[in-house]
Amino acid sequence: MVRPKIVFMFSGQGAQYFQMGQELFKEVPVFRSSMQWLDARVRELAGCSVIDTLYHDGHSKAKIFDRMLLTNPAIFMVEYALAQTLIEAGIHPDLTLGTSMGAFAAATVSGCIDVEDALQAVVNQAAVCEKYCPPGGMIAIFAAPALYEDEALRNHCTIASYNFSSHFVVAVKQDGFAPVEAFLREKNVNFQRVPVTFAFHSDGIDAAKIPGQRFFQSMLYKRAVIPMICCTQARILESLTEDYFWKAAREPIRFQETIAYLETRGNYRYIDLGPAGTLATFLKYGLPNTSRSTVATTLTPWGKDVKNINDMVSKMHREHRVDAA
């Protein structure tokens, strides 16, 4: 039997929370050492410690964590450290997939960019957005994207992400929250604000394009060692262009279309390396009923991360031995 290809999936802004990965930080040496090495670089770049903020005793998981200068590197650090943890345990990706800011971790694990450049890029992106972009945000809507055809909604927001048939996200400028949320309440549609402070994947971040592009153009781009799946183009890439990361933040995320494309090519083991298992949840509802692919979550806000990862690794090693036989 042919082993399904392994896809490491990395999510972006909105999935973060205080204390994410704390159990791994305490108990798993490779995760802790990766986090500490990256945190030292952040101190040099931004003058602050992500670890001190992320794992501060006074910061509960329920507290809103949305300061981009901290959340950007925090998400990258946790995802990259988790990837190193799985690789150290013998779980190697055949492809990587990143949505929005998760594209940085995906590109780093794929070998398209160096980890130092990636970390500096996420810090720079945060600084540029905080300096140039007007306040805004995003709202997750639990309904079919066809709802967006109603002008009462469309006139006040932009579709930022197509996740599965009954879930999409809109980007909203500051004055758009009230009319969008009033419309959704009137239609009895469930929704949730995403913990971000800018309207990503819309013209709400266009002011960051020119200053942000300067750093992206200075980065060294290499041919991928591991192919990378692009969620704005819904295809597999072997190399990146200088505008790739800008497009990852500015263009809509086509997650549903990307997964549909992959599923035509075979079966996969999708492993969500994001902090909240968001992409795994999307796949739970988005994979076709005929799919033979499997989905695994690593981190969640509810704990037992070490057990969950150890159980997954043990299961995959057992399955691999069976497949090899």
N, C-alpha and C positions, 0 to 999 in steps of 0.2 A: 504494500500500500504506500502511495506517495504521501509524504508528510505535508500537511497544509503549510503554506508559507506564513511566517510570523510577521505581524504588523504592529510596530510600536506606535501608539497614538498619543499625541500631545495636544492638550487643549490650551486656550488662551485666557484672556482677562475674563473675570466673572466667576471662575471656579475656585478662587482663592479664599482662604480663611486663616485666621490666627491658629497656631499650633499644628498646621498641616505638616505631616511627616515627623512629628515630634517623637513618636514611639520608635521609628526607624533611627532617628538621630541619636536616641539614647542607647539602642540595642544593636545596631548594625554598623560595624566599623567602616565599611566602604562607603556607606551613605554619609556617615558623619564626617569622614575625612574629605569627601567631595564637597560637602556643604561648607566646611571650614575653609578649604582652599578658595572656593568661590567667594565666600564672605570677605576674605582678606582682600580680594581684588575689588569688591564693591566698596570697601572702606577707602581704598586708594582713589576710586573713580568718583564716588558720591559723598564721601566723608561720613558715612553712617554704616551701622551694622544691621544687616537683614536678620541675622540670627538673634541678636539681642531683642529686636522688635518682635519677630515672629514667635519666639518662644518665651516671651516675657510672662511672668506668672500672672500679671494683672490683665492680660489680654485673653479673654475667653473666645471660644470658637464662634459664639453667637454675636460677638462684637463686629461691627462693620469694618472691613479692612479694604480701603479703597484708595489709599495714597499711592499714585502710580509710580513715583520714584522708588517706592519700596515693593509694591506688588509686582511690578515688571521683573526685577531681578529675583524676587522670591519665587515666583512661578517657574522661571527658568532654572533656578538653582535646584528646586525640589524635583523637577522633571528630569534634569540632567543627572542628578545624583541617583535617582531611582533607576534610570537606564543603566548606569554603571553598576548598580546593585544587581540587576537582573543579568547583565552580561557576565559579571563575576560569578554568578550562580549557574552559568552555562546556558542561559537563554539569550540567543542572538537573533536580532531582527533580520528579516529578509527585505523588508521595506519599512520606511518611516512615514508617518502622516502627521501633519501639524495643521491646526486651525488657528487662524489669526496669529497672535503672538506665540502660539505653540510651534509656529514655523521655525523659530530660532532653535529650539531644542531638536526638532526633527532634522534640520539642516546640519546641526553640529554632530549628531549621532550618525548621520549619513556620510559625514566627512566632507561636506561641501564648504564648510567654514570652520575655522579654529574656535575652540571654546572661549579663548580670550577675546576674540573679535565679537563673538556672539554676546558675551556678557556686556562688553562695552556698548554694543548696539542697543541692547534692551534698556540700559541706563540712559543712553543718549536719546532714544525714542521717548522715554518718559520725560526727560528734561525739556525736550523740544515741545511736546504736547502741552506740558504744564506752562510753558512760556508763551506759546503762540495760539493755542486753540481755545475757543470759547467753551464754557461749561455746557455739558449735555449729559447724555446717558443712553441706556438701552433697556428695552422691555422685552421679556420673553412672553410669547403669546401661545396659549394652548388651543390652537385652532388651525384649520387648513389655511395655507398661504393665500387661497382664493379670497379670504376675508379682506385682503389688502386692496382688492379691486374697488371697494367702497370708497368713494372720494372723501367721505368724512374721516376716514383713517389715513388714506394716502396723502392727503394735503398737509399732514402734520408730522410725517415720519418717513423713513426710508427702510426698506427691507435690508437687514444686515446679514441674515443667515437663514438658509433653508435647511432645517435639521432632519425632519421626517414629515410624513404626510399630514400630521396634526400638530406640528410645532414649528414656529419660526420666531425670529427675533427682529425687532425694529430698532433703528437708531433714531434718537430724538434730541432735538435741540432743547434748551432750557424752557422755552416758552411752549414747547409741544407736549409736555407731560400732561398737563391738565386736560386738554381736548382729547388726547389719545386715550387716557385712562377713563375719561367720562364716556367715550364711545364704547369702550370695551365693557364697562359696567352696564351700559344700556343694553348691549347685546348679550349680557350674561356670559361673557367669555372670561375664563380664568387667565390671569396674567401675573407676572412677577417682575419687579425691577431687578436688573442685573447690577451688582455692586461695582460699577465703573462710573467715572466722572466725565467722560467724553463720548461723543457720538461717533464711535468707530464705524468703519465701513459706510461712510456717508461723507457729504461735503462738509460736515461739521469738523473734520480734521484736515481740510485742505490747506489751512494756514501752516501746517507742519511739513508740507511736502518739500519745499525747497531747502529749508535748513536740515531736515531729516535726510534728504538724499545725499547731502555732502558727505556724511559719514558712510553711508552705504556704498558710495562710489570709491571710498578709500579702502574698503575691505578686500581681502584676497579671497577669490572664489576658485574652488577646485572641483574637478569632476567627482561626482559622487562615488563613494566606495559601495554604499548601499543605496539603491534607488529610493527616491523620495516622492511621495504622492502629494500633488498640489490640490488643495481644496478650493481654490478660486478658478482653476482651469479644468478640474476633474480629469487629470491625467497624471501619468508617471513621468518624472523628470530625472535626467542624468546629470544635469548641471543647472546653475542658476544665473540669471541676469542681474545687473546692478539695481534694477527697479523691482526685483522680486519681493523684497520685504515691505516696500511701500505698498505694493499691490495687495499683499497679504493683509495689511491693515485697512486698506481703502476700499477694495472691491468686496462684493458680497461673498459670504462663505457658501459654497454649494456642496455641503456635506452629503446630503441625500443623493445627489447626482454622482458624486465621487464614489460613494459606496456601491451604487448601482453599476457603475463602470467596472469597479474591481470585481464584483460578483460575476460578471460575464467572463472573467479570466480564470476563475477557479475558486477553491475554498481556502479560507484563511483562519488563522488564530489571531483575532484582534485583541491586543492587550492595551488597556487604557492606563497610561502613565500620568494622567492629569491628577490633580489633588482631590477631585470630588467624584470621579467616575462618570463625568457628564457624557462623554462620548460613548461610553459603554451603554448608558441609559438610552441614548439616541438609537444605538444599534438594536437594543432590545425591542424597540418599536418599529425600527426602520428596515431591518433585514427581511427579505422576502421569505414567505413560509417554506419555500422549497430549499432554502439555503442550508448547506451542511457546514457552514462556518461556525466557529465558536467565539465567545466573547468573555474576556476576563477583566475584572476590576482589581486594581492594586490598592490605591488609597481611597478612603472615604472619611467624612467628618465623624463617623460613628466608631472609629477605633478598630482594634484587632488587625492592624495593618501588617504586623510581622507575621501573624498566623496566616492571614489571607495569602500573603506572598509565598510563605514557605509551603503552604498547601498547593498553591498553583504550580510552583516550581517542581515539587515532588510529583504531582500528577503529570506534568508535561514530560518529565524524564521517564516516568513509567510508560507513558504512551509512545515515546520515541523508541524505547527499547522494543516495545511490541511491534511498532511500525517497521523497525529495522529487521526484526526477525521474519 
